[in-house]
Structure formats: C-alpha cells, structure tokens
C-alpha cells in the first residue's frame, strides 16, 4: 500500500522546544514504531501542539534530533515531509472551494497522482457535501474534511492535534475506525488530546514530566 | 499532478471563484489612471508628457494592493503549514504562488494598459514598448512582492508594512519601464531598457523565492 519501509520508526531523541524566551520542554524522548500510537497528554501550554509541529518539522527543535528509519531527518527533510501527515487546529479549508477541490489540492501538494478522494469523503461521511462550497460546512464538517486528507493521500505517520474537537459521536466513531485501520496496516500515530480516545495499547506521554523548571535559565 | 502545477491551479481557481480580487485590482488601476487628467488638467501636451509615468505608477500601486492576499490567507487558515509540508521545496511553492499572482494581477494589468493609454493620450507609437515593458516588468513585481508579503506575515499592520517594504524595491522596474516608453519615441529605441526589465525579472526568478521562503520559515516557526 505505501512505498514506505514497514519497519521504519520515528524517533525523537532528547528533544527540546523553545517558544520565544520560554523553554517549553526539554530532554524528551519518544518513539513511534510501526503500528504504534502515542497519546500526548498535559495541561494547556505544556507543549503538545509544539511537539507535534516539531515531529512534522514545522518547528526546529532547540536541541535534540529526529530520526526516521535509522537516518537523521535533517539529512532528508523532503523525504520526511512525505512520510508525515499533520492535522492541526487550523484546517486550511478555503470557504470558496468545495471539499472535493480541497482534497484534490492536498493530494496534489503531496505529489499523489491518483488521490483516493471518493474513499476519503466516504470514510468521514462527506459524500453529500462533496461539491458544496466549504463556507456552508459546519465546524464539525470542516474537521472531518481536514481528517479526510489522511485517507486521500497515504502516509505512514499521522500527527493529529485534537482530532476529536468539534466532532459528533458519529464523527468520533469514524475517526476511531480510520485510526484503527491505519495502525492495523502498520501506520504510526501521535495524537494530542484531552478527550479519551479508545486506542488499544497506546503509549501515554505526559508532557508535564519534561517541563523545563520555571525560572531556571534554559540550558541547551 | 505535480505539486507546483497543483498549487497554481488551486490559486487560479480560488481567484476565479472570488472574482472580486481581480476586479478590485483592475478597478483601482483604471480609476487611478483616470484621476490624473482631472488632477493635472486635460491639456493633451502635458498628459502625453507624463503618460508613461502615470500608467506605470498606477500599475505598481495596483500590484501592491493585491500583494497582501499572497500568503496572508494561507498563513491565517493553516494552509501554509500544508504548503510547507508538501512534496516540493518551499522555494518552488513560492514560485507557484508568485506565478498565480502574476497571472491574476500582472497579466490583466498588461492587457488593459493600452486601453488606459488612450485616457492619457500616450503616443500610439509608444504602445508596444509600454505593454512589452509591463509584460517584462510585472513578473519581477510579483516576485519581489512575494518577499515583502512573506516578511510582513504576523506583523500588526501587515498591509502598511508591506507597502513600505515593497515600494522602494519597485523603483528599478519603474525607472526602466518609463524610460523604455520615452526611449521608444526617440532615436535611441526601447531595446536597452526592455532588456534591463527582462534582466530584473530573470534575476528575481531564482532569488526572490529563496528570500521569500526563508521569511516564510520564520513566520511558521
């Protein structure tokens, strides 16, 4: 299904994140082997979103490094970008375009020639609104659309920031089904969430444990 | 589809769907040019003397007007994250955005400029060098504008900052563009000035995406 090595593992070694003057976390190690799920927990501001953006290479770590399939990500950033899907709080949905057109763009940006647009729309129950302008979509439908890009173009690592926000129970059930299928196929997931997500043998990473001591000058 | 073409198609589709943007730029261009005869009087002699300058300055201001939408919407709605994570280098993505911007602003300005030249009584013999100059110079304006648009992301008053950043950078195309029109009416010929305009665009083609992509990375961090 995917051109990515099945045994590849995403490893974060001794990661530190700095936002402005503040060291958010430091000395953080994490691993995402095939089929695994990593649940990031912690209070607001503990760096869950920052860690996900860091794993996506949208942020540059203040210290430490990322390793994908045994090779440092810094050596092949483009290859790493092709291996991760990032779904954050902002969805990038344009009100004037339709869900189908948005999925087409997202797949094209990833260089996918034949995107599974219909399957993606179906897996999140968006068939009925597929050709509506997105400005008519509700917040939950926009969230579903953002999540549907996980299906439209395959990638072995999913980084999801509060994927359950704004979803109704049907949406959550679909999200869980999609996540389970992804893991069963050997995919890896890191998810930041406040809501309990039913994921068997997920590793919990409490970001509080890596919070930099307050007031201490950052040592990097 | 290649990400580069995919992004251009997306931006063109978006511009087509929100037709107001192109209309706004062209409307500004036309109105700005028409204001001058009212402001400085309708004497054909006087107007003909300043015609090239009026059209170039108006085109330049119209282009600035449209720059703020180059990255700002994608920055605000998270689309920029997905562009940064795309299969192409960010520099190439900037080039795609710049190309789409030129197709939706620069090119329409080039097309209407000969018509506007009538309002300010430009010598018909100078029309080819005016249009050709704009055709060669507006891509550089879109590309240089992309740097300023990327730098102004996250600023408190991005529109004002962008204008201040970009207008000084637009001086070279303005100088050579108007000089080309003047020169085409003399024995000198416009060739040298047009070549310089082409050189500006060719230099901006690789350099502007590098600078703008660096600024975008700063904005994303």
HADDOCK unambig.tbl for C-alpha pairs under 7 A between the chains (distance, minus, plus):
assign (segid A and resid 58 and name CA) (segid B and resid 220 and name CA) 6.91 0.50 0.50
assign (segid A and resid 58 and name CA) (segid B and resid 221 and name CA) 6.79 0.50 0.50
assign (segid A and resid 59 and name CA) (segid B and resid 221 and name CA) 5.32 0.50 0.50
assign (segid A and resid 78 and name CA) (segid B and resid 87 and name CA) 6.52 0.50 0.50
assign (segid A and resid 81 and name CA) (segid B and resid 85 and name CA) 5.39 0.50 0.50
assign (segid A and resid 81 and name CA) (segid B and resid 86 and name CA) 6.79 0.50 0.50
assign (segid A and resid 81 and name CA) (segid B and resid 87 and name CA) 6.91 0.50 0.50
assign (segid A and resid 82 and name CA) (segid B and resid 87 and name CA) 6.12 0.50 0.50
assign (segid A and resid 90 and name CA) (segid B and resid 77 and name CA) 5.58 0.50 0.50
assign (segid A and resid 90 and name CA) (segid B and resid 78 and name CA) 4.77 0.50 0.50
assign (segid A and resid 91 and name CA) (segid B and resid 77 and name CA) 6.38 0.50 0.50
assign (segid A and resid 91 and name CA) (segid B and resid 78 and name CA) 5.72 0.50 0.50
assign (segid A and resid 91 and name CA) (segid B and resid 79 and name CA) 6.94 0.50 0.50
assign (segid A and resid 92 and name CA) (segid B and resid 74 and name CA) 6.76 0.50 0.50
assign (segid A and resid 92 and name CA) (segid B and resid 77 and name CA) 4.74 0.50 0.50
assign (segid A and resid 92 and name CA) (segid B and resid 78 and name CA) 4.56 0.50 0.50
assign (segid A and resid 92 and name CA) (segid B and resid 79 and name CA) 3.94 0.50 0.50
assign (segid A and resid 96 and name CA) (segid B and resid 14 and name CA) 6.87 0.50 0.50
assign (segid A and resid 96 and name CA) (segid B and resid 17 and name CA) 6.39 0.50 0.50
assign (segid A and resid 97 and name CA) (segid B and resid 14 and name CA) 6.95 0.50 0.50
assign (segid A and resid 105 and name CA) (segid B and resid 6 and name CA) 6.15 0.50 0.50
assign (segid A and resid 105 and name CA) (segid B and resid 7 and name CA) 6.85 0.50 0.50
assign (segid A and resid 105 and name CA) (segid B and resid 10 and name CA) 6.48 0.50 0.50
assign (segid A and resid 108 and name CA) (segid B and resid 1 and name CA) 5.66 0.50 0.50
assign (segid A and resid 108 and name CA) (segid B and resid 2 and name CA) 6.32 0.50 0.50
assign (segid A and resid 108 and name CA) (segid B and resid 3 and name CA) 5.02 0.50 0.50
assign (segid A and resid 108 and name CA) (segid B and resid 6 and name CA) 5.40 0.50 0.50
assign (segid A and resid 109 and name CA) (segid B and resid 3 and name CA) 4.32 0.50 0.50
assign (segid A and resid 109 and name CA) (segid B and resid 6 and name CA) 6.58 0.50 0.50
assign (segid A and resid 109 and name CA) (segid B and resid 7 and name CA) 6.95 0.50 0.50
assign (segid A and resid 109 and name CA) (segid B and resid 83 and name CA) 6.84 0.50 0.50
assign (segid A and resid 109 and name CA) (segid B and resid 86 and name CA) 4.91 0.50 0.50
assign (segid A and resid 109 and name CA) (segid B and resid 87 and name CA) 6.09 0.50 0.50
assign (segid A and resid 110 and name CA) (segid B and resid 3 and name CA) 6.56 0.50 0.50
assign (segid A and resid 110 and name CA) (segid B and resid 86 and name CA) 5.04 0.50 0.50
assign (segid A and resid 110 and name CA) (segid B and resid 87 and name CA) 4.86 0.50 0.50
assign (segid A and resid 111 and name CA) (segid B and resid 1 and name CA) 6.47 0.50 0.50
assign (segid A and resid 111 and name CA) (segid B and resid 2 and name CA) 5.61 0.50 0.50
assign (segid A and resid 111 and name CA) (segid B and resid 3 and name CA) 5.43 0.50 0.50
assign (segid A and resid 111 and name CA) (segid B and resid 87 and name CA) 5.90 0.50 0.50
assign (segid A and resid 112 and name CA) (segid B and resid 1 and name CA) 6.94 0.50 0.50
assign (segid A and resid 113 and name CA) (segid B and resid 1 and name CA) 5.38 0.50 0.50
